[in-house]
Amino acid sequence: MKKIFISSCMAMSLFTVGANAKNCIMVEELNVEFKNASTIYSNDTEKKEVHNFAKFMKETDVYAVIEGHTNSIANAKYNYDLSTKRAVKVMSELEALGVGKSHVRAMGFGETTPLYDNSTKDGADKNRRVIAEVFNSAEELDAYIKSQKSRIKGIVYKEQ
């Protein structure tokens, strides 16, 4: 798990000596990897990670965008479509596990946001992932999705 501060806690910690811990939460990380050219999890522990994230989402009142990412081995359109399918798969599983449909959205990024070097096998493998970004409100979630769609609009179908 990684620690994030809910916005009210973040503002308090920036302007006061002590933040009120009850306004802060620990956020369960979601980072699911997939087999090459598929929507099949890379190993059995990936599904457990989805279950843990669903439990976290149900225990809190947060919102999440499930982001699909790929490496750059195939063409950009294929990668965008595959990343979207992967994100939708994880989102659908979260919903099947009881996460409210209004609290989770899916978005494919294709090969636009690599975290690792796609020229190495290890890097390319790690770039085949689905992650979650967590927000306090539906409005924050919508603003983030809008900004990311704008950011990748011109590069989503371009070859990198």
N, C-alpha and C positions, 0 to 999 in steps of 0.2 A: 504494500500500500504506500501511496505517497501522500504527504500532507499538503492540503491546500486550505487557504483561508477563504471563507465565504466573504463576500464583499464588505459587509458591515464589520466583520472582524479585521479585514485588511485595512480599512480606513482607520479603525481604532488603533491598530498597531503602528500605523504611520504617524499618528498625531498624539498618542498618549504613551506613557511609560509601560503600562500593562494592558494587554488585550484580555477581554473576557473570553475564557476558553469555551464557555457553553455556546458561543456563537460560531465556533470553529468545528469543522468535521475532518475526519480522515477519509480520503476518497480511495476506494478500491480501484486499482489500475486495471485496465483491460488492454491486453496486447496479445491478440490471437494471430498465429501464423498459419499459413496455408501451403499445401503442396503445390508444386509448379503447375500452372495452367489449369487450376481447378478451384472448386469451392469446398474442397475436402481439407479438414484440419490437418496440420502437419504431424500431430501426435495426439494421444488420448487425453493429455492434460489440458489441451485447449478447451474442450467442452466443459471441463470443471471450472476453468476460468470464467466462462460465460455464465455458469450457474452462480458462482460467487459474485459476479457483477450484478446479476439479476437480484440476488438477495440484498446487496447493498442498495440498489435502486429502490426496492420495495420498502426498505427500512428508513429511507430518507425521502425528503420531498425535493429532489433535484431533477434536472432535465439533462439529457445527453444526446449528442450526435455521435452516431457510430460511423467512423470514417474508414473507408476501404482504400488501401494503397497497394500498388504493385511495383515490381522492378521494371526495367526498361527493355527487357529482352524481346518482347513482341512489339507489334506496332502500337502506336499511341491510342487509336480508337479501340482496339481489342483490349488494351490494358484498362482504359477507362470503363468499358462495359464490364470487364471481369471484377474490377474493384467495386463497382456498384453492386454487382451480384453478391459479392462477399459481405459487404456492409448490410445489405438487405437480409441475407441469411442470418447474420448475428442478431440484427434487430428483430426479425421474426421469432427467433429462439427466445430472446428476452421477453417478447410479448407473450409467447406460449408459456413462459415461466411466471407470468403474472405481472410484468411491468406494464403500466398503463400506456396505451398507444399515444396519448397526448404528451407523454414524458420522454419519448425516444424517437429519434429520426435517423435516417441513413443517408449517407452521401459518399459517392465515389470520387476519388482524386486521381485515379490512374497512376501514372508515373511522375506526376508533377511535384511530389514532395518526398523525394528519397531521404532517408536518414543515414543510409550506409552507401558504400561504394558499389555501384552496380557492375563494375568491371571484375569484381571478385565473386566467387560462388557463395561465400559466406554472406557478403553484403547483399547480393541479389536475393538470397534466401530470406534474410531478415527484412527486406523491403516488401515482401509479400505478407502484409499484416493488416489487421483490423484493430483500430484503437478507439477509445472513447474520450471525448472532451465533455466535461461536466459543467453545468451552469445552474445558477440559482433560480432562474425563471424562464418561462417560455419566450419572453421578450429578448432576453440575453441569448438564448439558443437561436432564435430567428435572426437576430442581428449578426451573430457569428456565421451562420450558414450563408447569409446574404453577402457578407464580406469575403468569405472563402470562394463562393461562386464567382464573384467579381474578380478575385485574384487569379483564379485558374482559367477563366473564360477564354483568354487568348492563347493559352498553352495546352489545353487539355487534348487537343487532337494534333498538335504539332509533334513531330519527331524530336526527341531531345538530343 
